[in-house]
Amino acid sequence: MRFEEHEPFLLATDLPEHGLLAGMPGTVLLIHGDHVAYEVEFSNSYGAPVFMGALEPHLLLPYREDLARHLDVMHAMPDCHD
């Protein structure tokens, strides 16, 4: 599946090195090349970003509310703190 900018998606698998769990909803920010990768963002329930970076297409699934794993992630990215 190809995603467009500003499109929501679900993470397909855990990415423990980034503190991300399968099913977490994210947003596509930018498309790299001919959809070879996507610049994405995951935010906590307060809107603070918890991860921004590039992911390969096989890590993204179409968004479905019934499958979304809404987690209240309390930490934000270190450079986002006041």
C-alpha positions as CSV (number, residue, x, y, z in Angstrom):
1,M,0.0,0.0,0.0
2,R,1.2,3.5,-0.7
3,F,0.6,6.3,1.8
4,E,0.2,10.0,1.2
5,E,1.4,13.0,3.2
6,H,-0.7,13.6,6.3
7,E,-2.3,10.1,6.1
8,P,-2.7,8.2,9.4
9,F,-1.3,4.6,9.6
10,L,-0.7,1.9,12.2
11,L,2.8,0.5,13.0
12,A,3.1,-3.1,11.8
13,T,5.6,-4.3,14.3
14,D,7.3,-3.4,17.6
15,L,10.3,-1.1,17.2
16,P,11.8,-1.3,20.8
17,E,14.8,0.7,19.8
18,H,12.5,3.6,19.4
19,G,10.0,2.8,22.1
20,L,7.3,2.0,19.6
21,L,4.8,-0.8,19.8
22,A,2.8,-2.6,17.0
23,G,-0.6,-1.0,16.5
24,M,0.5,2.5,17.5
25,P,-1.1,5.2,15.2
26,G,1.2,7.6,13.4
27,T,1.1,10.2,10.6
28,V,3.0,10.3,7.4
29,L,4.8,13.7,7.2
30,L,6.8,13.3,4.0
31,I,7.3,10.7,1.2
32,H,10.9,9.8,0.3
33,G,11.5,9.1,-3.4
34,D,8.9,7.0,-5.1
35,H,7.5,5.8,-1.8
36,V,10.7,4.0,-0.8
37,A,10.4,5.4,2.7
38,Y,8.2,7.7,4.7
39,E,9.1,10.4,7.2
40,V,6.6,9.7,10.1
41,E,5.6,11.0,13.5
42,F,4.2,9.3,16.5
43,S,2.7,11.5,19.3
44,N,1.4,10.9,22.8
45,S,-2.1,11.7,23.9
46,Y,-1.0,15.2,24.7
47,G,0.2,15.8,21.2
48,A,3.9,15.8,22.1
49,P,6.0,13.9,19.6
50,V,7.6,10.6,20.8
51,F,9.3,9.7,17.5
52,M,10.0,11.4,14.2
53,G,12.0,9.6,11.6
54,A,12.0,7.6,8.4
55,L,10.4,4.1,8.2
56,E,10.2,1.7,5.3
57,P,6.8,1.0,3.8
58,H,6.6,-2.6,5.1
59,L,6.4,-1.1,8.7
60,L,3.2,0.8,7.9
61,L,-0.4,-0.6,7.9
62,P,-3.6,1.1,6.8
63,Y,-5.2,2.9,9.7
64,R,-8.2,1.2,11.3
65,E,-9.7,2.6,14.5
66,D,-10.6,-0.9,15.7
67,L,-7.0,-2.0,15.5
68,A,-5.3,1.1,16.8
69,R,-3.4,0.7,20.0
70,H,-3.8,4.0,21.7
71,L,-1.1,4.3,24.3
72,D,-0.7,7.2,26.7
73,V,3.0,7.6,26.3
74,M,4.2,10.1,28.9
75,H,7.6,10.8,27.6
76,A,8.3,13.2,24.7
77,M,11.4,13.4,22.5
78,P,14.3,14.9,24.6
79,D,14.6,17.9,22.4
80,C,10.9,18.8,22.8
81,H,11.1,19.5,26.5
82,D,10.8,23.1,27.6
